[in-house]
Amino acid sequence: MRILILDFNSFKQVPKEIGELTNLLYLDVSMNKNLKSLPSSIVNLSQLQELRIENTGISKQEIQRIRSWLPHCVVVSE
């Protein structure tokens, strides 16, 4: 799988198994207002080029942590 779009849902969390999708290039979890964080297993998504997390409940501090986990990925948060 290369693209995963999970926007406009009511997710409170993303399963830690997301980190097993090592070929993922694009992940969109935007518009999930109840989503407060992403599992640390996303560090395994070394091929990820873009992560969209705008309009979620993820704090600015958590966004910075996600960016540090995925230094080669564009993280769109606003």
mmCIF file of the N, C-alpha and C atoms, coordinates in Angstrom:
data_MODEL
# 
_entry.id   MODEL 
# 
loop_
_atom_site.group_PDB 
_atom_site.id 
_atom_site.type_symbol 
_atom_site.label_atom_id 
_atom_site.label_alt_id 
_atom_site.label_comp_id 
_atom_site.label_asym_id 
_atom_site.label_entity_id 
_atom_site.label_seq_id 
_atom_site.pdbx_PDB_ins_code 
_atom_site.Cartn_x 
_atom_site.Cartn_y 
_atom_site.Cartn_z 
_atom_site.occupancy 
_atom_site.B_iso_or_equiv 
_atom_site.pdbx_formal_charge 
_atom_site.auth_seq_id 
_atom_site.auth_comp_id 
_atom_site.auth_asym_id 
_atom_site.auth_atom_id 
_atom_site.pdbx_PDB_model_num 
ATOM 1   N N  . MET A 1 1  ? 0.842   -1.173 0.000  1.00 0.00 ? 1  MET A N  1 
ATOM 2   C CA . MET A 1 1  ? 0.000   0.000  0.000  1.00 0.00 ? 1  MET A CA 1 
ATOM 3   C C  . MET A 1 1  ? 0.887   1.235  0.000  1.00 0.00 ? 1  MET A C  1 
ATOM 4   N N  . ARG A 1 2  ? 0.542   2.188  -0.837 1.00 0.00 ? 2  ARG A N  1 
ATOM 5   C CA . ARG A 1 2  ? 1.328   3.415  -0.979 1.00 0.00 ? 2  ARG A CA 1 
ATOM 6   C C  . ARG A 1 2  ? 0.601   4.636  -0.429 1.00 0.00 ? 2  ARG A C  1 
ATOM 7   N N  . ILE A 1 3  ? -0.728  4.646  -0.540 1.00 0.00 ? 3  ILE A N  1 
ATOM 8   C CA . ILE A 1 3  ? -1.538  5.798  -0.127 1.00 0.00 ? 3  ILE A CA 1 
ATOM 9   C C  . ILE A 1 3  ? -2.634  5.312  0.806  1.00 0.00 ? 3  ILE A C  1 
ATOM 10  N N  . LEU A 1 4  ? -2.788  6.008  1.935  1.00 0.00 ? 4  LEU A N  1 
ATOM 11  C CA . LEU A 1 4  ? -3.844  5.671  2.892  1.00 0.00 ? 4  LEU A CA 1 
ATOM 12  C C  . LEU A 1 4  ? -4.524  6.961  3.319  1.00 0.00 ? 4  LEU A C  1 
ATOM 13  N N  . ILE A 1 5  ? -5.807  7.064  3.018  1.00 0.00 ? 5  ILE A N  1 
ATOM 14  C CA . ILE A 1 5  ? -6.581  8.254  3.350  1.00 0.00 ? 5  ILE A CA 1 
ATOM 15  C C  . ILE A 1 5  ? -7.649  7.868  4.371  1.00 0.00 ? 5  ILE A C  1 
ATOM 16  N N  . LEU A 1 6  ? -7.532  8.421  5.560  1.00 0.00 ? 6  LEU A N  1 
ATOM 17  C CA . LEU A 1 6  ? -8.451  8.131  6.659  1.00 0.00 ? 6  LEU A CA 1 
ATOM 18  C C  . LEU A 1 6  ? -9.103  9.412  7.171  1.00 0.00 ? 6  LEU A C  1 
ATOM 19  N N  . ASP A 1 7  ? -9.210  10.412 6.316  1.00 0.00 ? 7  ASP A N  1 
ATOM 20  C CA . ASP A 1 7  ? -9.755  11.700 6.753  1.00 0.00 ? 7  ASP A CA 1 
ATOM 21  C C  . ASP A 1 7  ? -11.272 11.635 6.959  1.00 0.00 ? 7  ASP A C  1 
ATOM 22  N N  . PHE A 1 8  ? -11.792 12.632 7.691  1.00 0.00 ? 8  PHE A N  1 
ATOM 23  C CA . PHE A 1 8  ? -13.222 12.786 7.956  1.00 0.00 ? 8  PHE A CA 1 
ATOM 24  C C  . PHE A 1 8  ? -13.837 11.545 8.610  1.00 0.00 ? 8  PHE A C  1 
ATOM 25  N N  . ASN A 1 9  ? -13.208 11.078 9.681  1.00 0.00 ? 9  ASN A N  1 
ATOM 26  C CA . ASN A 1 9  ? -13.733 9.973  10.478 1.00 0.00 ? 9  ASN A CA 1 
ATOM 27  C C  . ASN A 1 9  ? -13.819 10.424 11.927 1.00 0.00 ? 9  ASN A C  1 
ATOM 28  N N  . SER A 1 10 ? -14.080 9.511  12.798 1.00 0.00 ? 10 SER A N  1 
ATOM 29  C CA . SER A 1 10 ? -14.171 9.827  14.223 1.00 0.00 ? 10 SER A CA 1 
ATOM 30  C C  . SER A 1 10 ? -13.118 9.052  15.004 1.00 0.00 ? 10 SER A C  1 
ATOM 31  N N  . PHE A 1 11 ? -11.960 8.858  14.398 1.00 0.00 ? 11 PHE A N  1 
ATOM 32  C CA . PHE A 1 11 ? -10.903 8.097  15.059 1.00 0.00 ? 11 PHE A CA 1 
ATOM 33  C C  . PHE A 1 11 ? -10.431 8.788  16.335 1.00 0.00 ? 11 PHE A C  1 
ATOM 34  N N  . LYS A 1 12 ? -10.259 7.997  17.385 1.00 0.00 ? 12 LYS A N  1 
ATOM 35  C CA . LYS A 1 12 ? -9.635  8.491  18.610 1.00 0.00 ? 12 LYS A CA 1 
ATOM 36  C C  . LYS A 1 12 ? -8.171  8.090  18.628 1.00 0.00 ? 12 LYS A C  1 
ATOM 37  N N  . GLN A 1 13 ? -7.851  7.047  17.872 1.00 0.00 ? 13 GLN A N  1 
ATOM 38  C CA . GLN A 1 13 ? -6.462  6.603  17.770 1.00 0.00 ? 13 GLN A CA 1 
ATOM 39  C C  . GLN A 1 13 ? -6.252  5.848  16.468 1.00 0.00 ? 13 GLN A C  1 
ATOM 40  N N  . VAL A 1 14 ? -5.008  5.806  16.078 1.00 0.00 ? 14 VAL A N  1 
ATOM 41  C CA . VAL A 1 14 ? -4.596  5.037  14.912 1.00 0.00 ? 14 VAL A CA 1 
ATOM 42  C C  . VAL A 1 14 ? -3.874  3.812  15.466 1.00 0.00 ? 14 VAL A C  1 
ATOM 43  N N  . PRO A 1 15 ? -4.200  2.613  14.983 1.00 0.00 ? 15 PRO A N  1 
ATOM 44  C CA . PRO A 1 15 ? -3.552  1.414  15.511 1.00 0.00 ? 15 PRO A CA 1 
ATOM 45  C C  . PRO A 1 15 ? -2.038  1.444  15.337 1.00 0.00 ? 15 PRO A C  1 
ATOM 46  N N  . LYS A 1 16 ? -1.321  0.895  16.304 1.00 0.00 ? 16 LYS A N  1 
ATOM 47  C CA . LYS A 1 16 ? 0.143   0.870  16.235 1.00 0.00 ? 16 LYS A CA 1 
ATOM 48  C C  . LYS A 1 16 ? 0.633   0.090  15.026 1.00 0.00 ? 16 LYS A C  1 
ATOM 49  N N  . GLU A 1 17 ? -0.213  -0.781 14.482 1.00 0.00 ? 17 GLU A N  1 
ATOM 50  C CA . GLU A 1 17 ? 0.152   -1.571 13.307 1.00 0.00 ? 17 GLU A CA 1 
ATOM 51  C C  . GLU A 1 17 ? 0.369   -0.713 12.068 1.00 0.00 ? 17 GLU A C  1 
ATOM 52  N N  . ILE A 1 18 ? 0.000   0.556  12.127 1.00 0.00 ? 18 ILE A N  1 
ATOM 53  C CA . ILE A 1 18 ? 0.255   1.467  10.997 1.00 0.00 ? 18 ILE A CA 1 
ATOM 54  C C  . ILE A 1 18 ? 1.742   1.456  10.646 1.00 0.00 ? 18 ILE A C  1 
ATOM 55  N N  . GLY A 1 19 ? 2.588   1.240  11.640 1.00 0.00 ? 19 GLY A N  1 
ATOM 56  C CA . GLY A 1 19 ? 4.030   1.210  11.426 1.00 0.00 ? 19 GLY A CA 1 
ATOM 57  C C  . GLY A 1 19 ? 4.502   0.053  10.569 1.00 0.00 ? 19 GLY A C  1 
ATOM 58  N N  . GLU A 1 20 ? 3.622   -0.912 10.313 1.00 0.00 ? 20 GLU A N  1 
ATOM 59  C CA . GLU A 1 20 ? 3.967   -2.054 9.467  1.00 0.00 ? 20 GLU A CA 1 
ATOM 60  C C  . GLU A 1 20 ? 3.803   -1.734 7.980  1.00 0.00 ? 20 GLU A C  1 
ATOM 61  N N  . LEU A 1 21 ? 3.201   -0.595 7.679  1.00 0.00 ? 21 LEU A N  1 
ATOM 62  C CA . LEU A 1 21 ? 2.987   -0.196 6.275  1.00 0.00 ? 21 LEU A CA 1 
ATOM 63  C C  . LEU A 1 21 ? 4.222   0.545  5.766  1.00 0.00 ? 21 LEU A C  1 
ATOM 64  N N  . THR A 1 22 ? 5.322   -0.152 5.705  1.00 0.00 ? 22 THR A N  1 
ATOM 65  C CA . THR A 1 22 ? 6.627   0.469  5.448  1.00 0.00 ? 22 THR A CA 1 
ATOM 66  C C  . THR A 1 22 ? 6.780   1.056  4.046  1.00 0.00 ? 22 THR A C  1 
ATOM 67  N N  . ASN A 1 23 ? 5.894   0.725  3.122  1.00 0.00 ? 23 ASN A N  1 
ATOM 68  C CA . ASN A 1 23 ? 5.962   1.291  1.766  1.00 0.00 ? 23 ASN A CA 1 
ATOM 69  C C  . ASN A 1 23 ? 5.052   2.494  1.589  1.00 0.00 ? 23 ASN A C  1 
ATOM 70  N N  . LEU A 1 24 ? 4.413   2.913  2.667  1.00 0.00 ? 24 LEU A N  1 
ATOM 71  C CA . LEU A 1 24 ? 3.463   4.021  2.595  1.00 0.00 ? 24 LEU A CA 1 
ATOM 72  C C  . LEU A 1 24 ? 4.184   5.313  2.216  1.00 0.00 ? 24 LEU A C  1 
ATOM 73  N N  . LEU A 1 25 ? 3.618   6.019  1.228  1.00 0.00 ? 25 LEU A N  1 
ATOM 74  C CA . LEU A 1 25 ? 4.177   7.295  0.779  1.00 0.00 ? 25 LEU A CA 1 
ATOM 75  C C  . LEU A 1 25 ? 3.346   8.482  1.261  1.00 0.00 ? 25 LEU A C  1 
ATOM 76  N N  . TYR A 1 26 ? 2.044   8.267  1.439  1.00 0.00 ? 26 TYR A N  1 
ATOM 77  C CA . TYR A 1 26 ? 1.124   9.361  1.770  1.00 0.00 ? 26 TYR A CA 1 
ATOM 78  C C  . TYR A 1 26 ? 0.115   8.855  2.789  1.00 0.00 ? 26 TYR A C  1 
ATOM 79  N N  . LEU A 1 27 ? -0.039  9.593  3.882  1.00 0.00 ? 27 LEU A N  1 
ATOM 80  C CA . LEU A 1 27 ? -1.009  9.247  4.925  1.00 0.00 ? 27 LEU A CA 1 
ATOM 81  C C  . LEU A 1 27 ? -1.790  10.493 5.289  1.00 0.00 ? 27 LEU A C  1 
ATOM 82  N N  . ASP A 1 28 ? -3.110  10.382 5.248  1.00 0.00 ? 28 ASP A N  1 
ATOM 83  C CA . ASP A 1 28 ? -3.986  11.503 5.582  1.00 0.00 ? 28 ASP A CA 1 
ATOM 84  C C  . ASP A 1 28 ? -4.934  11.080 6.698  1.00 0.00 ? 28 ASP A C  1 
ATOM 85  N N  . VAL A 1 29 ? -4.758  11.670 7.871  1.00 0.00 ? 29 VAL A N  1 
ATOM 86  C CA . VAL A 1 29 ? -5.665  11.441 9.002  1.00 0.00 ? 29 VAL A CA 1 
ATOM 87  C C  . VAL A 1 29 ? -6.341  12.746 9.413  1.00 0.00 ? 29 VAL A C  1 
ATOM 88  N N  . SER A 1 30 ? -6.350  13.712 8.519  1.00 0.00 ? 30 SER A N  1 
ATOM 89  C CA . SER A 1 30 ? -6.925  15.015 8.822  1.00 0.00 ? 30 SER A CA 1 
ATOM 90  C C  . SER A 1 30 ? -8.433  14.911 9.069  1.00 0.00 ? 30 SER A C  1 
ATOM 91  N N  . MET A 1 31 ? -8.970  15.940 9.709  1.00 0.00 ? 31 MET A N  1 
ATOM 92  C CA . MET A 1 31 ? -10.393 16.062 10.002 1.00 0.00 ? 31 MET A CA 1 
ATOM 93  C C  . MET A 1 31 ? -10.903 14.984 10.965 1.00 0.00 ? 31 MET A C  1 
ATOM 94  N N  . ASN A 1 32 ? -10.025 14.467 11.801 1.00 0.00 ? 32 ASN A N  1 
ATOM 95  C CA . ASN A 1 32 ? -10.386 13.537 12.871 1.00 0.00 ? 32 ASN A CA 1 
ATOM 96  C C  . ASN A 1 32 ? -10.193 14.290 14.187 1.00 0.00 ? 32 ASN A C  1 
ATOM 97  N N  . LYS A 1 33 ? -11.195 15.034 14.581 1.00 0.00 ? 33 LYS A N  1 
ATOM 98  C CA . LYS A 1 33 ? -11.093 15.946 15.730 1.00 0.00 ? 33 LYS A CA 1 
ATOM 99  C C  . LYS A 1 33 ? -10.746 15.245 17.041 1.00 0.00 ? 33 LYS A C  1 
ATOM 100 N N  . ASN A 1 34 ? -11.087 13.967 17.171 1.00 0.00 ? 34 ASN A N  1 
ATOM 101 C CA . ASN A 1 34 ? -10.830 13.232 18.414 1.00 0.00 ? 34 ASN A CA 1 
ATOM 102 C C  . ASN A 1 34 ? -9.443  12.609 18.466 1.00 0.00 ? 34 ASN A C  1 
ATOM 103 N N  . LEU A 1 35 ? -8.703  12.706 17.387 1.00 0.00 ? 35 LEU A N  1 
ATOM 104 C CA . LEU A 1 35 ? -7.367  12.126 17.327 1.00 0.00 ? 35 LEU A CA 1 
ATOM 105 C C  . LEU A 1 35 ? -6.377  13.047 18.029 1.00 0.00 ? 35 LEU A C  1 
ATOM 106 N N  . LYS A 1 36 ? -5.750  12.555 19.096 1.00 0.00 ? 36 LYS A N  1 
ATOM 107 C CA . LYS A 1 36 ? -4.847  13.374 19.921 1.00 0.00 ? 36 LYS A CA 1 
ATOM 108 C C  . LYS A 1 36 ? -3.371  13.068 19.690 1.00 0.00 ? 36 LYS A C  1 
ATOM 109 N N  . SER A 1 37 ? -3.080  11.921 19.104 1.00 0.00 ? 37 SER A N  1 
ATOM 110 C CA . SER A 1 37 ? -1.683  11.551 18.878 1.00 0.00 ? 37 SER A CA 1 
ATOM 111 C C  . SER A 1 37 ? -1.616  10.442 17.829 1.00 0.00 ? 37 SER A C  1 
ATOM 112 N N  . LEU A 1 38 ? -0.418  10.151 17.402 1.00 0.00 ? 38 LEU A N  1 
ATOM 113 C CA . LEU A 1 38 ? -0.158  9.027  16.513 1.00 0.00 ? 38 LEU A CA 1 
ATOM 114 C C  . LEU A 1 38 ? 0.780   8.075  17.245 1.00 0.00 ? 38 LEU A C  1 
ATOM 115 N N  . PRO A 1 39 ? 0.687   6.792  16.974 1.00 0.00 ? 39 PRO A N  1 
ATOM 116 C CA . PRO A 1 39 ? 1.559   5.844  17.674 1.00 0.00 ? 39 PRO A CA 1 
ATOM 117 C C  . PRO A 1 39 ? 3.024   6.035  17.285 1.00 0.00 ? 39 PRO A C  1 
ATOM 118 N N  . SER A 1 40 ? 3.893   5.736  18.212 1.00 0.00 ? 40 SER A N  1 
ATOM 119 C CA . SER A 1 40 ? 5.330   5.893  17.946 1.00 0.00 ? 40 SER A CA 1 
ATOM 120 C C  . SER A 1 40 ? 5.808   4.975  16.829 1.00 0.00 ? 40 SER A C  1 
ATOM 121 N N  . SER A 1 41 ? 5.018   3.964  16.488 1.00 0.00 ? 41 SER A N  1 
ATOM 122 C CA . SER A 1 41 ? 5.402   3.047  15.409 1.00 0.00 ? 41 SER A CA 1 
ATOM 123 C C  . SER A 1 41 ? 5.472   3.738  14.048 1.00 0.00 ? 41 SER A C  1 
ATOM 124 N N  . ILE A 1 42 ? 4.942   4.969  13.937 1.00 0.00 ? 42 ILE A N  1 
ATOM 125 C CA . ILE A 1 42 ? 5.047   5.667  12.645 1.00 0.00 ? 42 ILE A CA 1 
ATOM 126 C C  . ILE A 1 42 ? 6.497   5.983  12.294 1.00 0.00 ? 42 ILE A C  1 
ATOM 127 N N  . VAL A 1 43 ? 7.370   5.890  13.264 1.00 0.00 ? 43 VAL A N  1 
ATOM 128 C CA . VAL A 1 43 ? 8.797   6.091  12.985 1.00 0.00 ? 43 VAL A CA 1 
ATOM 129 C C  . VAL A 1 43 ? 9.289   5.070  11.940 1.00 0.00 ? 43 VAL A C  1 
ATOM 130 N N  . ASN A 1 44 ? 8.580   3.952  11.817 1.00 0.00 ? 44 ASN A N  1 
ATOM 131 C CA . ASN A 1 44 ? 8.952   2.915  10.844 1.00 0.00 ? 44 ASN A CA 1 
ATOM 132 C C  . ASN A 1 44 ? 8.553   3.271  9.418  1.00 0.00 ? 44 ASN A C  1 
ATOM 133 N N  . LEU A 1 45 ? 7.808   4.345  9.235  1.00 0.00 ? 45 LEU A N  1 
ATOM 134 C CA . LEU A 1 45 ? 7.343   4.739  7.898  1.00 0.00 ? 45 LEU A CA 1 
ATOM 135 C C  . LEU A 1 45 ? 8.414   5.580  7.206  1.00 0.00 ? 45 LEU A C  1 
ATOM 136 N N  . SER A 1 46 ? 9.548   4.991  6.975  1.00 0.00 ? 46 SER A N  1 
ATOM 137 C CA . SER A 1 46 ? 10.705  5.714  6.437  1.00 0.00 ? 46 SER A CA 1 
ATOM 138 C C  . SER A 1 46 ? 10.501  6.199  5.005  1.00 0.00 ? 46 SER A C  1 
ATOM 139 N N  . GLN A 1 47 ? 9.561   5.630  4.270  1.00 0.00 ? 47 GLN A N  1 
ATOM 140 C CA . GLN A 1 47 ? 9.287   6.043  2.893  1.00 0.00 ? 47 GLN A CA 1 
ATOM 141 C C  . GLN A 1 47 ? 8.241   7.161  2.824  1.00 0.00 ? 47 GLN A C  1 
ATOM 142 N N  . LEU A 1 48 ? 7.601   7.468  3.949  1.00 0.00 ? 48 LEU A N  1 
ATOM 143 C CA . LEU A 1 48 ? 6.508   8.439  3.959  1.00 0.00 ? 48 LEU A CA 1 
ATOM 144 C C  . LEU A 1 48 ? 7.001   9.806  3.497  1.00 0.00 ? 48 LEU A C  1 
ATOM 145 N N  . GLN A 1 49 ? 6.311   10.360 2.504  1.00 0.00 ? 49 GLN A N  1 
ATOM 146 C CA . GLN A 1 49 ? 6.671   11.660 1.956  1.00 0.00 ? 49 GLN A CA 1 
ATOM 147 C C  . GLN A 1 49 ? 5.773   12.775 2.458  1.00 0.00 ? 49 GLN A C  1 
ATOM 148 N N  . GLU A 1 50 ? 4.501   12.442 2.728  1.00 0.00 ? 50 GLU A N  1 
ATOM 149 C CA . GLU A 1 50 ? 3.569   13.471 3.209  1.00 0.00 ? 50 GLU A CA 1 
ATOM 150 C C  . GLU A 1 50 ? 2.606   12.871 4.225  1.00 0.00 ? 50 GLU A C  1 
ATOM 151 N N  . LEU A 1 51 ? 2.458   13.597 5.324  1.00 0.00 ? 51 LEU A N  1 
ATOM 152 C CA . LEU A 1 51 ? 1.527   13.238 6.389  1.00 0.00 ? 51 LEU A CA 1 
ATOM 153 C C  . LEU A 1 51 ? 0.618   14.431 6.630  1.00 0.00 ? 51 LEU A C  1 
ATOM 154 N N  . ARG A 1 52 ? -0.674  14.241 6.464  1.00 0.00 ? 52 ARG A N  1 
ATOM 155 C CA . ARG A 1 52 ? -1.643  15.324 6.662  1.00 0.00 ? 52 ARG A CA 1 
ATOM 156 C C  . ARG A 1 52 ? -2.358  15.071 7.989  1.00 0.00 ? 52 ARG A C  1 
ATOM 157 N N  . ILE A 1 53 ? -2.215  16.039 8.912  1.00 0.00 ? 53 ILE A N  1 
ATOM 158 C CA . ILE A 1 53 ? -2.840  15.914 10.230 1.00 0.00 ? 53 ILE A CA 1 
ATOM 159 C C  . ILE A 1 53 ? -3.591  17.188 10.624 1.00 0.00 ? 53 ILE A C  1 
ATOM 160 N N  . GLU A 1 54 ? -4.001  17.979 9.631  1.00 0.00 ? 54 GLU A N  1 
ATOM 161 C CA . GLU A 1 54 ? -4.705  19.209 9.971  1.00 0.00 ? 54 GLU A CA 1 
ATOM 162 C C  . GLU A 1 54 ? -6.116  18.905 10.472 1.00 0.00 ? 54 GLU A C  1 
ATOM 163 N N  . ASN A 1 55 ? -6.617  19.808 11.310 1.00 0.00 ? 55 ASN A N  1 
ATOM 164 C CA . ASN A 1 55 ? -7.942  19.689 11.914 1.00 0.00 ? 55 ASN A CA 1 
ATOM 165 C C  . ASN A 1 55 ? -8.123  18.399 12.703 1.00 0.00 ? 55 ASN A C  1 
ATOM 166 N N  . THR A 1 56 ? -7.101  18.092 13.495 1.00 0.00 ? 56 THR A N  1 
ATOM 167 C CA . THR A 1 56 ? -7.173  16.990 14.451 1.00 0.00 ? 56 THR A CA 1 
ATOM 168 C C  . THR A 1 56 ? -6.980  17.595 15.837 1.00 0.00 ? 56 THR A C  1 
ATOM 169 N N  . GLY A 1 57 ? -7.038  16.766 16.848 1.00 0.00 ? 57 GLY A N  1 
ATOM 170 C CA . GLY A 1 57 ? -6.790  17.227 18.205 1.00 0.00 ? 57 GLY A CA 1 
ATOM 171 C C  . GLY A 1 57 ? -5.333  17.102 18.614 1.00 0.00 ? 57 GLY A C  1 
ATOM 172 N N  . ILE A 1 58 ? -4.447  16.900 17.654 1.00 0.00 ? 58 ILE A N  1 
ATOM 173 C CA . ILE A 1 58 ? -3.022  16.720 17.940 1.00 0.00 ? 58 ILE A CA 1 
ATOM 174 C C  . ILE A 1 58 ? -2.408  18.073 18.303 1.00 0.00 ? 58 ILE A C  1 
ATOM 175 N N  . SER A 1 59 ? -1.772  18.129 19.457 1.00 0.00 ? 59 SER A N  1 
ATOM 176 C CA . SER A 1 59 ? -1.191  19.372 19.954 1.00 0.00 ? 59 SER A CA 1 
ATOM 177 C C  . SER A 1 59 ? 0.056   19.769 19.169 1.00 0.00 ? 59 SER A C  1 
ATOM 178 N N  . LYS A 1 60 ? 0.433   21.042 19.292 1.00 0.00 ? 60 LYS A N  1 
ATOM 179 C CA . LYS A 1 60 ? 1.638   21.535 18.616 1.00 0.00 ? 60 LYS A CA 1 
ATOM 180 C C  . LYS A 1 60 ? 2.878   20.794 19.103 1.00 0.00 ? 60 LYS A C  1 
ATOM 181 N N  . GLN A 1 61 ? 2.912   20.492 20.384 1.00 0.00 ? 61 GLN A N  1 
ATOM 182 C CA . GLN A 1 61 ? 4.044   19.756 20.938 1.00 0.00 ? 61 GLN A CA 1 
ATOM 183 C C  . GLN A 1 61 ? 4.127   18.357 20.331 1.00 0.00 ? 61 GLN A C  1 
ATOM 184 N N  . GLU A 1 62 ? 2.981   17.690 20.196 1.00 0.00 ? 62 GLU A N  1 
ATOM 185 C CA . GLU A 1 62 ? 2.952   16.360 19.590 1.00 0.00 ? 62 GLU A CA 1 
ATOM 186 C C  . GLU A 1 62 ? 3.349   16.437 18.109 1.00 0.00 ? 62 GLU A C  1 
ATOM 187 N N  . ILE A 1 63 ? 2.940   17.474 17.426 1.00 0.00 ? 63 ILE A N  1 
ATOM 188 C CA . ILE A 1 63 ? 3.307   17.658 16.014 1.00 0.00 ? 63 ILE A CA 1 
ATOM 189 C C  . ILE A 1 63 ? 4.820   17.776 15.879 1.00 0.00 ? 63 ILE A C  1 
ATOM 190 N N  . GLN A 1 64 ? 5.449   18.511 16.787 1.00 0.00 ? 64 GLN A N  1 
ATOM 191 C CA . GLN A 1 64 ? 6.910   18.629 16.754 1.00 0.00 ? 64 GLN A CA 1 
ATOM 192 C C  . GLN A 1 64 ? 7.579   17.279 16.964 1.00 0.00 ? 64 GLN A C  1 
ATOM 193 N N  . ARG A 1 65 ? 7.010   16.482 17.853 1.00 0.00 ? 65 ARG A N  1 
ATOM 194 C CA . ARG A 1 65 ? 7.560   15.148 18.096 1.00 0.00 ? 65 ARG A CA 1 
ATOM 195 C C  . ARG A 1 65 ? 7.418   14.280 16.841 1.00 0.00 ? 65 ARG A C  1 
ATOM 196 N N  . ILE A 1 66 ? 6.259   14.349 16.196 1.00 0.00 ? 66 ILE A N  1 
ATOM 197 C CA . ILE A 1 66 ? 6.034   13.590 14.961 1.00 0.00 ? 66 ILE A CA 1 
ATOM 198 C C  . ILE A 1 66 ? 7.036   14.019 13.892 1.00 0.00 ? 66 ILE A C  1 
ATOM 199 N N  . ARG A 1 67 ? 7.265   15.316 13.780 1.00 0.00 ? 67 ARG A N  1 
ATOM 200 C CA . ARG A 1 67 ? 8.245   15.814 12.796 1.00 0.00 ? 67 ARG A CA 1 
ATOM 201 C C  . ARG A 1 67 ? 9.643   15.286 13.084 1.00 0.00 ? 67 ARG A C  1 
ATOM 202 N N  . SER A 1 68 ? 9.993   15.155 14.350 1.00 0.00 ? 68 SER A N  1 
ATOM 203 C CA . SER A 1 68 ? 11.314  14.626 14.691 1.00 0.00 ? 68 SER A CA 1 
ATOM 204 C C  . SER A 1 68 ? 11.416  13.139 14.360 1.00 0.00 ? 68 SER A C  1 
ATOM 205 N N  . TRP A 1 69 ? 10.306  12.429 14.446 1.00 0.00 ? 69 TRP A N  1 
ATOM 206 C CA . TRP A 1 69 ? 10.290  11.005 14.088 1.00 0.00 ? 69 TRP A CA 1 
ATOM 207 C C  . TRP A 1 69 ? 10.401  10.800 12.579 1.00 0.00 ? 69 TRP A C  1 
ATOM 208 N N  . LEU A 1 70 ? 9.872   11.762 11.802 1.00 0.00 ? 70 LEU A N  1 
ATOM 209 C CA . LEU A 1 70 ? 9.809   11.634 10.340 1.00 0.00 ? 70 LEU A CA 1 
ATOM 210 C C  . LEU A 1 70 ? 10.509  12.819 9.678  1.00 0.00 ? 70 LEU A C  1 
ATOM 211 N N  . PRO A 1 71 ? 11.824  12.921 9.818  1.00 0.00 ? 71 PRO A N  1 
ATOM 212 C CA . PRO A 1 71 ? 12.535  14.115 9.344  1.00 0.00 ? 71 PRO A CA 1 
ATOM 213 C C  . PRO A 1 71 ? 12.481  14.345 7.832  1.00 0.00 ? 71 PRO A C  1 
ATOM 214 N N  . HIS A 1 72 ? 12.208  13.311 7.045  1.00 0.00 ? 72 HIS A N  1 
ATOM 215 C CA . HIS A 1 72 ? 12.197  13.472 5.583  1.00 0.00 ? 72 HIS A CA 1 
ATOM 216 C C  . HIS A 1 72 ? 10.778  13.579 5.029  1.00 0.00 ? 72 HIS A C  1 
ATOM 217 N N  . CYS A 1 73 ? 9.820   13.752 5.920  1.00 0.00 ? 73 CYS A N  1 
ATOM 218 C CA . CYS A 1 73 ? 8.419   13.788 5.536  1.00 0.00 ? 73 CYS A CA 1 
ATOM 219 C C  . CYS A 1 73 ? 7.852   15.190 5.718  1.00 0.00 ? 73 CYS A C  1 
ATOM 220 N N  . VAL A 1 74 ? 7.025   15.626 4.782  1.00 0.00 ? 74 VAL A N  1 
ATOM 221 C CA . VAL A 1 74 ? 6.306   16.892 4.923  1.00 0.00 ? 74 VAL A CA 1 
ATOM 222 C C  . VAL A 1 74 ? 5.087   16.614 5.802  1.00 0.00 ? 74 VAL A C  1 
ATOM 223 N N  . VAL A 1 75 ? 5.036   17.296 6.942  1.00 0.00 ? 75 VAL A N  1 
ATOM 224 C CA . VAL A 1 75 ? 3.911   17.139 7.871  1.00 0.00 ? 75 VAL A CA 1 
ATOM 225 C C  . VAL A 1 75 ? 3.035   18.390 7.746  1.00 0.00 ? 75 VAL A C  1 
ATOM 226 N N  . VAL A 1 76 ? 1.844   18.198 7.217  1.00 0.00 ? 76 VAL A N  1 
ATOM 227 C CA . VAL A 1 76 ? 0.905   19.311 7.016  1.00 0.00 ? 76 VAL A CA 1 
ATOM 228 C C  . VAL A 1 76 ? -0.054  19.312 8.202  1.00 0.00 ? 76 VAL A C  1 
ATOM 229 N N  . SER A 1 77 ? 0.054   20.373 9.010  1.00 0.00 ? 77 SER A N  1 
ATOM 230 C CA . SER A 1 77 ? -0.744  20.424 10.231 1.00 0.00 ? 77 SER A CA 1 
ATOM 231 C C  . SER A 1 77 ? -1.703  21.618 10.266 1.00 0.00 ? 77 SER A C  1 
ATOM 232 N N  . GLU A 1 78 ? -1.616  22.525 9.314  1.00 0.00 ? 78 GLU A N  1 
ATOM 233 C CA . GLU A 1 78 ? -2.512  23.681 9.298  1.00 0.00 ? 78 GLU A CA 1 
ATOM 234 C C  . GLU A 1 78 ? -2.958  23.991 7.887  1.00 0.00 ? 78 GLU A C  1 
# 
